[in-house]
Amino acid sequence: MRVLIARSKINGSVTAPSSKSYTIRGLMCGALAHGETRLLSPLGSDDTTAAVRVLKQLGVKIRRFQDAWIIHSDGFKAPGKNLHCGDSAATLRFLTALCALAPGECRLTAGTSLSRRPVQPLVEALNQLGVACSSHGGLPPVTVNGGAFKGGRVTLPGDVSSQFVSALLMAAPLSSQGIEIKLTSPLQSRPYVLMTLDTMQWFGITAAFSDALDYFEVLPQKYQPTRYHIEGDWSSASYLLALGVLGGEVTVDNLPSETMQGDRMILTILQQMGADIDVKQNSVTARKSALRAVNTDLTDSTDLLPTVAVLAAAAPGRSEIRGIARARLKESDRVAAVCNNLTRMGIKTSIEPNCLFIYGGIPHGAVIESYDDHRIAMAFSVLGVLTGETGIKGAECVSKTYPEFWEVFRLLGGKAVNNEQ
């Protein structure tokens, strides 16, 4: 589907969708807790649906209602067929470790995009722990022979994906010996590991870790069923706030001021760019602003790259965005996707291995290739409000994390017309 966007005046209030990352973590921990868990205000999306589907294949009972999902688990069962994780990297990577707890063989498969994303460091870490696990040349599909999971000591890099660390942490309490994790390179996307530890704590699990988050120790423990409330998603909110800054005025509520989510950094970046924003306890208002170039580091907030890039395109001068190398390993090569699309819109860019330079000015409308990447589609729709005459190809990909995005976009005054051509 292609969506055609005209210049728009944005105005209104909206509730941020629930956090995808916390919803999937809540599902995993609830599946590991014997008894009944309630997830309150979970996010319904392609990724969370994939997690539910696979957990059900592993014998976990999950009932979904509008405002709550009820999980009942008494341990994993052997799956009768492949566990298809869609394009949810968190689902595949978390369950690669958790399937070590399931009896028999589990084969985790992936969609087209996820099949290009690395998993080998996690496979090698599980091999160190005595789990028979293999991948297809370092990529999905992944085969895990589970059952008796002893645990022990393991080393792995911290600069490929924080999800590898989170996966081992979630499995660790149910190993017979516990697990010690030592990272051989600095951890990137630190907030996501802190989110994992935070979720585990809600389910009764404690972990020891170093200040640098390069060493973790988790002793054998039992997950406790609980009522777990999912907070609003700062990643998705970044597009809504950017809409206000480029197009008019938007108030976004359901945004916790006290949060582990690293993408709350969007507030700091907007302030650095001179945006007119008003931050309250659980809401943020963003107003149309004349922006200035920014110098920022996204090492711990890589998912913000598309949002920051389109804001920088509208800010005169050279913006410098560092910490972007891992953005090449997402649903698309987001560095290339951002540069290609900004070039189409008349904005010059240049790239170094871990740094992107954007020479902002006056972008114009263009046909945007989403590369089936939800964050590229949403970010460039925001810029389209400013430029007009912008087409987003593959616009339906937003359902991965924010199925209501186009509905909300239009409710706020965004002029967007579906075009099947």
C-alpha positions as CSV (number, residue, x, y, z in Angstrom):
1,M,0.0,0.0,0.0
2,R,1.2,3.5,-0.8
3,V,0.0,6.5,1.3
4,L,0.1,9.9,-0.3
5,I,0.7,12.8,2.1
6,A,-0.1,16.5,1.6
7,R,1.0,19.4,3.6
8,S,-1.0,19.4,6.8
9,K,-1.7,21.4,9.9
10,I,-1.4,19.1,12.9
11,N,-3.4,19.7,16.1
12,G,-4.8,17.5,18.8
13,S,-4.2,15.1,21.7
14,V,-3.4,11.4,21.6
15,T,-2.5,8.6,23.9
16,A,0.8,6.9,23.2
17,P,0.5,3.2,22.4
18,S,1.8,0.7,25.0
19,S,5.4,-0.4,24.9
20,K,6.2,-3.2,22.5
21,S,9.4,-4.0,24.4
22,Y,7.7,-4.3,27.8
23,T,4.8,-6.2,26.3
24,I,7.0,-8.9,24.9
25,R,9.1,-9.0,28.1
26,G,5.9,-9.4,30.1
27,L,4.7,-12.2,27.9
28,M,8.0,-14.1,28.3
29,C,8.2,-13.7,32.0
30,G,4.5,-14.6,32.4
31,A,5.1,-17.7,30.4
32,L,8.0,-18.7,32.8
33,A,5.9,-18.1,35.9
34,H,3.7,-21.1,36.9
35,G,0.2,-19.9,37.5
36,E,-1.8,-17.0,36.2
37,T,-0.4,-13.6,35.1
38,R,-2.3,-10.6,33.9
39,L,-0.7,-8.1,31.5
40,L,-2.6,-4.9,31.8
41,S,-2.7,-2.5,28.8
42,P,-0.6,-4.7,26.5
43,L,0.3,-3.6,22.9
44,G,-1.5,-5.5,20.1
45,S,0.8,-5.5,17.0
46,D,2.4,-7.8,14.6
47,D,5.4,-8.4,16.8
48,T,3.5,-9.1,20.0
49,T,1.1,-11.3,18.1
50,A,4.1,-13.3,16.9
51,A,5.2,-13.7,20.6
52,V,1.8,-14.9,21.7
53,R,1.5,-17.4,18.8
54,V,4.9,-19.0,19.5
55,L,4.3,-19.2,23.3
56,K,1.0,-20.9,22.6
57,Q,2.8,-23.5,20.5
58,L,5.0,-24.1,23.6
59,G,1.9,-25.0,25.7
60,V,1.3,-21.6,27.3
61,K,-2.4,-20.6,27.5
62,I,-3.0,-16.9,26.6
63,R,-6.4,-15.2,26.5
64,R,-6.5,-11.8,25.0
65,F,-9.0,-9.2,26.0
66,Q,-9.1,-5.5,25.0
67,D,-7.4,-4.1,28.1
68,A,-5.7,-7.2,29.5
69,W,-4.1,-10.5,28.5
70,I,-4.3,-13.5,30.8
71,I,-1.4,-15.9,30.8
72,H,-1.6,-19.3,32.4
73,S,1.5,-21.5,32.3
74,D,2.8,-24.6,33.9
75,G,6.0,-24.9,31.9
76,F,6.9,-25.3,28.3
77,K,5.8,-28.3,26.3
78,A,7.5,-29.7,23.2
79,P,6.2,-27.9,20.1
80,G,4.6,-30.0,17.4
81,K,5.9,-27.8,14.5
82,N,8.3,-25.0,13.7
83,L,8.0,-21.9,15.8
84,H,7.5,-19.1,13.3
85,C,8.5,-15.8,14.9
86,G,7.6,-13.5,12.0
87,D,9.8,-10.5,11.9
88,S,9.9,-10.1,15.7
89,A,13.6,-10.1,16.6
90,A,12.8,-10.0,20.3
91,T,10.6,-13.1,20.0
92,L,13.1,-15.1,18.1
93,R,16.1,-14.1,20.2
94,F,14.5,-14.4,23.6
95,L,13.0,-17.8,22.8
96,T,16.3,-19.1,21.4
97,A,17.5,-19.0,25.0
98,L,14.2,-19.9,26.6
99,C,13.7,-23.0,24.4
100,A,16.6,-24.5,26.3
101,L,14.0,-25.1,29.0
102,A,11.6,-26.9,26.6
103,P,11.7,-30.7,26.2
104,G,12.9,-31.9,22.8
105,E,13.8,-30.0,19.7
106,C,12.6,-26.5,18.9
107,R,13.1,-25.0,15.5
108,L,12.6,-21.2,15.3
109,T,12.0,-19.7,11.9
110,A,11.8,-16.1,10.8
111,G,10.2,-13.8,8.2
112,T,12.1,-12.3,5.3
113,S,13.5,-9.3,7.2
114,L,14.5,-11.1,10.4
115,S,16.1,-13.9,8.4
116,R,18.9,-11.4,7.5
117,R,19.6,-10.4,11.2
118,P,22.4,-12.0,13.2
119,V,21.8,-14.6,15.9
120,Q,25.2,-16.4,16.0
121,P,26.6,-14.8,19.2
122,L,23.6,-16.0,21.2
123,V,23.9,-19.5,19.6
124,E,27.6,-19.7,20.6
125,A,26.8,-18.5,24.1
126,L,24.2,-21.3,24.5
127,N,26.7,-23.8,23.2
128,Q,29.1,-22.6,26.0
129,L,26.4,-23.4,28.5
130,G,26.0,-27.0,27.1
131,V,22.9,-26.3,25.0
132,A,22.9,-28.0,21.6
133,C,22.0,-25.1,19.4
134,S,22.7,-24.2,15.8
135,S,21.8,-21.5,13.2
136,H,21.9,-21.3,9.5
137,G,25.2,-19.6,8.8
138,G,24.8,-17.3,11.8
139,L,21.3,-16.4,10.8
140,P,17.8,-17.9,11.4
141,P,16.4,-20.5,11.4
142,V,17.7,-21.6,14.8
143,T,17.4,-25.1,16.2
144,V,17.6,-25.7,20.0
145,N,17.6,-29.1,21.8
146,G,16.3,-28.3,25.2
147,G,15.4,-30.1,28.4
148,A,18.0,-30.1,31.1
149,F,19.5,-26.6,31.3
150,K,22.5,-26.5,33.7
151,G,23.7,-23.0,33.3
152,G,27.3,-22.0,34.2
153,R,29.6,-19.2,33.0
154,V,29.4,-17.6,29.6
155,T,31.0,-14.8,27.6
156,L,29.6,-12.9,24.6
157,P,29.9,-9.6,22.9
158,G,27.7,-6.7,24.1
159,D,27.9,-4.6,20.9
160,V,25.9,-6.7,18.5
161,S,22.5,-6.9,20.2
162,S,21.4,-6.3,23.7
163,Q,18.7,-8.9,23.1
164,F,21.2,-11.6,23.4
165,V,22.0,-10.5,26.9
166,S,18.3,-10.2,27.8
167,A,17.6,-13.7,26.5
168,L,20.2,-15.3,28.7
169,L,19.1,-13.2,31.7
170,M,15.5,-14.4,31.3
171,A,16.5,-18.0,31.0
172,A,19.1,-17.9,33.8
173,P,16.8,-18.3,36.9
174,L,15.4,-21.6,35.6
175,S,18.8,-23.2,35.1
176,S,20.0,-25.6,37.7
177,Q,23.2,-23.8,38.5
178,G,22.4,-20.2,37.6
179,I,24.4,-18.2,35.1
180,E,27.3,-15.8,35.1
181,I,27.6,-13.6,32.1
182,K,30.7,-11.7,31.1
183,L,30.6,-9.3,28.2
184,T,33.7,-9.1,26.0
185,S,32.8,-5.7,24.5
186,P,30.9,-2.7,25.9
187,L,27.1,-3.2,26.1
188,Q,25.1,-1.0,23.6
189,S,21.4,-0.2,24.0
190,R,21.9,-0.5,27.8
191,P,18.4,0.7,28.6
192,Y,16.9,-2.5,27.0
193,V,18.8,-4.7,29.3
194,L,17.7,-2.6,32.3
195,M,14.1,-3.0,31.0
196,T,14.6,-6.8,31.1
197,L,16.0,-6.7,34.6
198,D,13.1,-4.4,35.7
199,T,10.5,-6.8,34.2
200,M,12.1,-9.8,35.8
201,Q,12.1,-8.0,39.2
202,W,8.3,-7.5,38.9
203,F,8.1,-11.3,38.5
204,G,10.1,-11.9,41.7
205,I,13.6,-12.4,40.1
206,T,16.7,-10.7,41.4
207,A,20.0,-10.4,39.6
208,A,23.4,-9.0,40.5
209,F,25.2,-6.9,37.9
210,S,28.1,-4.5,37.6
211,D,27.8,-0.7,37.3
212,A,29.2,-1.0,33.8
213,L,26.6,-3.7,32.9
214,D,29.4,-6.0,31.7
215,Y,28.9,-8.7,34.3
216,F,25.7,-10.3,35.5
217,E,25.0,-13.2,37.9
218,V,21.6,-14.8,38.3
219,L,21.0,-17.6,40.8
220,P,18.3,-20.3,40.4
221,Q,14.9,-18.8,41.3
222,K,11.2,-19.2,40.5
223,Y,9.2,-16.6,38.5
224,Q,6.1,-15.6,40.4
225,P,2.9,-14.8,38.5
226,T,1.7,-11.2,38.9
227,R,-0.4,-8.3,37.6
228,Y,1.9,-6.4,35.3
229,H,1.0,-3.0,33.8
230,I,2.6,-2.1,30.4
231,E,3.6,1.6,30.2
232,G,3.4,3.9,27.2
233,D,6.0,3.6,24.4
234,W,8.5,6.4,24.0
235,S,9.8,5.0,20.7
236,S,6.3,5.3,19.1
237,A,5.7,8.7,20.8
238,S,8.8,10.1,19.1
239,Y,6.9,10.3,15.8
240,L,3.9,12.0,17.4
241,L,6.1,14.6,19.1
242,A,8.0,15.2,15.8
243,L,4.6,15.7,14.1
244,G,3.9,18.5,16.5
245,V,7.3,20.1,16.1
246,L,7.0,20.1,12.2
247,G,3.3,20.4,11.7
248,G,1.5,22.3,14.5
249,E,0.8,21.1,18.1
250,V,0.4,17.7,19.6
251,T,-0.1,16.6,23.2
252,V,0.9,13.0,23.9
253,D,-0.2,11.3,27.2
254,N,0.5,7.9,28.7
255,L,4.3,8.8,28.7
256,P,5.9,7.9,32.1
257,S,8.4,10.5,33.2
258,E,10.1,7.8,35.3
259,T,11.1,5.0,32.9
260,M,13.9,2.7,31.9
261,Q,13.1,3.3,28.2
262,G,16.1,4.9,26.5
263,D,14.0,6.5,23.8
264,R,12.8,9.1,26.3
265,M,16.0,10.7,25.1
266,I,13.9,12.2,22.3
267,L,13.0,15.0,24.8
268,T,16.7,15.9,25.3
269,I,17.2,15.9,21.5
270,L,14.2,18.1,20.9
271,Q,15.3,20.6,23.6
272,Q,18.8,20.7,22.0
273,M,17.2,21.5,18.6
274,G,15.3,24.4,20.1
275,A,11.8,22.7,19.9
276,D,9.0,24.2,21.9
277,I,7.9,21.4,24.2
278,D,6.1,21.3,27.5
279,V,6.9,18.2,29.7
280,K,4.5,17.2,32.5
281,Q,4.3,14.2,34.7
282,N,2.7,11.8,32.2
283,S,2.4,13.9,29.0
284,V,4.4,16.0,26.6
285,T,3.1,18.8,24.3
286,A,5.2,19.6,21.2
287,R,4.6,22.7,19.1
288,K,5.7,23.8,15.6
289,S,9.3,25.2,16.0
290,A,12.2,26.6,14.1
291,L,14.8,23.9,14.6
292,R,18.6,24.1,14.8
293,A,21.1,21.4,13.9
294,V,22.0,18.9,16.6
295,N,25.1,16.9,17.7
296,T,23.9,13.8,19.4
297,D,24.9,10.1,20.2
298,L,22.3,7.4,19.7
299,T,24.4,4.5,21.0
300,D,21.7,3.6,23.6
301,S,18.7,4.8,21.5
302,T,19.4,3.5,18.0
303,D,15.7,3.2,17.2
304,L,15.4,7.0,17.3
305,L,17.6,7.4,14.2
306,P,14.8,7.8,11.6
307,T,13.0,10.4,13.8
308,V,16.1,12.4,14.5
309,A,17.1,12.3,10.9
310,V,13.9,13.8,9.6
311,L,14.0,16.5,12.2
312,A,17.6,17.3,11.2
313,A,16.5,17.5,7.6
314,A,14.3,20.5,8.6
315,A,17.0,22.1,10.7
316,P,19.4,24.4,8.8
317,G,23.1,23.5,9.2
318,R,25.0,20.2,9.7
319,S,23.7,17.7,12.2
320,E,26.0,15.0,13.5
321,I,24.4,11.8,14.7
322,R,26.8,9.3,16.2
323,G,26.3,5.7,17.5
324,I,24.5,4.5,14.4
325,A,26.4,1.4,13.3
326,R,23.9,-1.1,14.7
327,A,21.1,0.7,12.9
328,R,22.3,-1.2,9.8
329,L,21.2,-4.5,11.4
330,K,17.5,-3.6,12.0
331,E,14.5,-4.4,9.9
332,S,16.3,-2.5,7.1
333,D,19.8,-1.0,6.9
334,R,18.4,2.2,8.5
335,V,21.5,4.2,7.8
336,A,21.2,3.5,4.0
337,A,17.4,3.9,4.1
338,V,17.5,7.3,5.8
339,C,20.2,8.6,3.4
340,N,18.5,7.3,0.3
341,N,15.2,8.9,1.2
342,L,16.7,12.2,2.4
343,T,18.6,12.4,-0.9
344,R,15.3,12.0,-2.8
345,M,13.9,14.9,-0.7
346,G,16.8,17.1,-1.7
347,I,18.8,16.8,1.6
348,K,22.5,16.1,1.5
349,T,24.0,13.4,3.8
350,S,27.4,11.9,4.4
351,I,28.4,8.8,6.3
352,E,31.3,7.6,8.5
353,P,31.4,4.1,10.0
354,N,29.5,5.1,13.2
355,C,28.3,8.6,12.3
356,L,25.8,10.2,10.0
357,F,25.9,13.9,8.9
358,I,22.8,15.6,7.7
359,Y,22.9,19.0,6.0
360,G,19.5,20.4,6.8
361,G,17.6,23.0,4.8
362,I,14.4,22.9,2.8
363,P,13.3,19.3,1.9
364,H,10.8,18.7,-0.8
365,G,8.3,16.0,-1.4
366,A,9.3,12.7,-2.9
367,V,8.3,9.0,-3.2
368,I,9.7,7.3,-0.1
369,E,10.8,3.7,0.0
370,S,9.9,2.2,3.4
371,Y,12.0,-0.9,2.8
372,D,9.2,-2.6,4.8
373,D,10.6,-0.9,7.9
374,H,7.9,0.5,10.2
375,R,10.2,3.2,11.6
376,I,11.2,4.5,8.2
377,A,7.6,4.7,7.1
378,M,6.5,6.6,10.2
379,A,9.4,9.0,10.3
380,F,9.2,10.0,6.7
381,S,5.4,10.5,7.0
382,V,6.2,13.1,9.6
383,L,8.5,15.0,7.2
384,G,5.8,14.7,4.5
385,V,3.5,16.9,6.6
386,L,6.0,19.7,6.2
387,T,6.9,19.1,2.5
388,G,3.7,17.8,1.1
389,E,3.6,15.7,-2.1
390,T,5.2,12.7,-0.4
391,G,4.3,9.1,-1.1
392,I,5.2,6.3,1.4
393,K,5.6,2.9,-0.3
394,G,4.8,-0.2,1.8
395,A,3.0,2.0,4.3
396,E,1.2,-1.0,5.9
397,C,4.4,-2.1,7.6
398,V,3.6,0.2,10.6
399,S,1.5,-2.7,11.9
400,K,4.7,-4.2,13.2
401,T,4.6,-1.9,16.2
402,Y,1.9,0.7,15.8
403,P,-1.1,-0.6,13.8
404,E,-3.2,2.5,14.6
405,F,-0.6,4.9,13.3
406,W,-2.3,6.0,10.1
407,E,-5.7,6.4,11.9
408,V,-4.0,8.6,14.6
409,F,-2.1,10.5,11.9
410,R,-5.4,11.5,10.2
411,L,-7.1,12.3,13.5
412,L,-4.4,14.8,14.3
413,G,-5.0,16.5,11.0
414,G,-2.5,14.7,8.8
415,K,-3.7,14.5,5.2
416,A,-3.0,11.0,4.0
417,V,-4.7,9.2,1.2
418,N,-4.3,5.5,0.5
419,N,-3.2,4.7,-3.0
420,E,-2.9,1.0,-4.0
421,Q,-0.7,1.8,-7.0
